[in-house]
Amino acid sequence: SLGFDNAHIKRVSEGNDIGICMGTYLTLKVFLIVTFSIVVYITAYSRGLLRYDIHMIIFPILLISTIIASLNEIATHTFNGMREIGKKITVSFVISLISLIATAYVVWQLRTTVGLALASLVVSICSACISFWFFRKFPIKRPTFASFKGYLSFGLPMTIASILGLPLLHIGPFMIGAFTNDTEVGYYT
């Protein structure tokens, strides 16, 4: 999300025009999703990760599922910013329930990786339908330059901080691995 999720929550909670906030966030989110999808597909294809027929089936299903789940975040982050926590919790509960049912069905009945990928897709579609049903009365307006500037000024520093902070979170196993063996790293993690 590169900090834009938090920027959206902040802008909405400050009482800014919800329509402009929605338009700006939707534009940024779609841009990031398209960029992510292209990069992931090119990377997977160029590294030979899509060599087998099963990969050619599962990869697009999981990519579509991820895209839908990412678009679903638009509604949940807006609910969070407007302090409509009941809607957010309802969506989270339904996602958990549908995920449990779909995964259990696949594990007990289908027992295939394609089935698990399809279960993930079903969960994403169902959660998006519920989120956007709650979300249906929210306006979406054309974003302004000032709104983009506001989202970027809040989101980019968070992006830099998260990129720089990520290695610090995971440096422990590397440091232990430098001085001990793999078994000790396994115990640590």
C-alpha atoms as one frame of an Amber mdcrd trajectory, in Angstrom:
protein
   0.000   0.000   0.000   3.086   2.200   0.276   1.537   4.240   3.073  -1.484
   5.281   1.027  -3.856   3.176   3.147  -2.893   5.170   6.233  -3.014   8.409
   4.254  -6.571   7.574   3.202  -7.646   6.742   6.745  -6.113  10.020   7.936
  -7.737  12.145   5.202 -11.159  10.590   5.705 -10.979  10.867   9.507 -10.056
  14.561   9.192 -13.400  15.177   7.503 -12.062  15.954   4.020 -14.471  15.630
   1.090 -15.172  11.887   1.040 -15.799  11.843  -2.716 -12.431  13.399  -3.538
 -10.715  11.141  -1.002 -12.363   8.125  -2.615 -11.390   9.199  -6.128  -7.799
   9.846  -5.111  -7.417   6.615  -3.178  -9.090   4.565  -5.920  -6.789   6.087
  -8.561  -3.674   5.427  -6.493  -4.822   1.916  -5.612  -5.590   0.983  -9.232
  -2.215   2.383 -10.359  -0.404   0.348  -7.701  -2.402  -2.804  -8.505  -1.686
  -2.563 -12.234   2.003  -1.898 -11.590   2.204  -4.764  -9.082   0.426  -7.168
 -11.446   2.704  -6.353 -14.362   5.871  -6.634 -12.263   4.793  -9.916 -10.654
   3.758 -11.490 -13.944   6.926 -10.420 -15.788   9.099 -11.580 -12.888   7.351
 -14.949 -12.627   7.483 -15.502 -16.373  11.104 -14.398 -16.815  12.318 -16.599
 -13.945  10.577 -19.640 -15.359   8.095 -19.967 -12.516   5.230 -20.571 -14.937
   6.705 -23.650 -16.623   4.024 -26.162 -15.763   0.371 -26.200 -16.759  -0.715
 -26.165 -13.104   1.222 -22.937 -12.543  -0.462 -21.354 -15.562  -3.826 -22.138
 -13.945  -3.055 -21.247 -10.327  -1.045 -18.075 -10.916  -3.819 -16.048 -12.616
  -6.380 -17.231 -10.057  -4.203 -16.102  -7.154  -3.329 -12.840  -8.919  -7.011
 -12.046  -9.502  -7.777 -12.997  -5.902  -5.048 -10.647  -4.667  -6.320  -7.824
  -6.897  -9.875  -8.209  -5.608  -8.666  -8.348  -1.999  -6.619  -5.204  -2.579
  -9.620  -3.382  -4.045 -11.640  -4.574  -1.064  -9.252  -2.635   1.171 -10.675
   0.592  -0.275 -13.941  -0.038   1.527 -12.435  -1.332   4.760  -9.969   1.550
   5.091 -12.751   4.037   4.383 -14.868   2.433   7.109 -11.902   2.692   9.433
 -11.383   6.372   8.599 -15.055   7.166   9.132 -15.003   5.238  12.398 -17.628
   2.811  11.109 -15.889  -0.051  12.827 -19.028  -2.217  12.887 -18.964  -2.482
   9.096 -15.257  -3.259   9.080 -15.667  -5.948  11.750 -18.652  -7.445   9.919
 -16.619  -7.708   6.729 -13.665  -9.236   8.620 -15.934 -11.760  10.326 -17.571
 -12.785   7.058 -14.161 -13.103   5.375 -12.967 -15.396   8.178 -16.144 -17.471
   8.098 -16.202 -17.893   4.308 -12.472 -18.626   4.290 -12.923 -21.331   6.920
 -15.824 -22.947   5.056 -14.194 -22.747   1.610 -10.834 -24.025   2.810 -12.392
 -26.854   4.824 -14.457 -27.899   1.800 -11.403 -27.951  -0.443  -9.303 -29.862
   2.088 -11.984 -32.488   2.709 -13.484 -32.811  -0.756 -11.280 -31.535  -3.582
  -7.758 -31.906  -2.174  -6.126 -29.947  -4.995  -4.015 -26.812  -5.207  -6.336
 -25.441  -7.876  -9.182 -25.953  -5.419  -7.315 -23.956  -2.766  -6.650 -21.179
  -5.268 -10.327 -21.132  -6.241 -11.320 -21.055  -2.568  -9.125 -17.979  -2.156
 -10.860 -16.400  -5.151 -14.318 -17.179  -3.767 -13.382 -15.629  -0.414 -12.096
 -12.488  -2.142 -15.213 -12.151  -4.289 -17.598 -12.699  -1.377 -15.790 -10.246
   0.878 -15.687  -7.647  -1.906 -19.436  -8.061  -2.506 -20.187  -7.534   1.180
 -17.788  -4.600   1.521 -19.104  -2.843  -1.543 -22.705  -3.472  -0.511 -21.984
  -1.508   2.687 -20.008   0.934   0.579 -22.601   1.541  -2.142 -23.753   4.997
  -0.977 -20.291   6.563  -0.800 -19.583   9.100  -3.560 -16.548   8.920  -5.830
 -15.367  12.208  -7.320 -12.535  13.208  -9.592  -9.303  13.542  -7.630  -7.573
  16.899  -7.465  -3.885  17.723  -7.657  -4.037  18.906  -4.039  -5.517  15.576
  -2.924  -2.764  13.626  -4.693  -0.198  15.902  -3.100  -1.736  15.297   0.337
  -1.742  11.515  -0.085   1.817  11.510  -1.407   3.140  13.824   1.301   1.746
  11.502   3.966   2.320   8.165   2.214   5.844   8.501   0.834   7.606   9.068
   4.178   5.793   6.016   5.529   6.965   4.053   2.504  10.566   5.050   3.074
  10.301   4.229   6.774   8.799   0.804   6.097  11.400  -0.030   3.446  14.235
   0.971   5.762  12.645  -0.700   8.797  11.901  -4.031   7.132  15.510  -5.292
   7.164  15.796  -4.370  10.840  12.859  -6.630  11.668  14.506  -9.617  10.014
  18.177  -9.062  10.739  18.221 -11.396  13.774  18.259 -14.708  11.868  20.982
 -13.421   9.533  23.163 -12.320  12.410  22.701 -15.633  14.215  23.374 -17.499
  10.969  26.639 -15.624  10.507  27.994 -16.941  13.810  26.259 -20.316  14.187
  24.723 -23.052  12.042  21.309 -23.455  10.369  19.953 -25.503  13.275  20.483
 -22.627  15.693  18.779 -20.238  13.274  15.854 -22.664  13.119  15.608 -22.686
  16.913  15.669 -18.888  16.949  12.935 -18.437  14.411
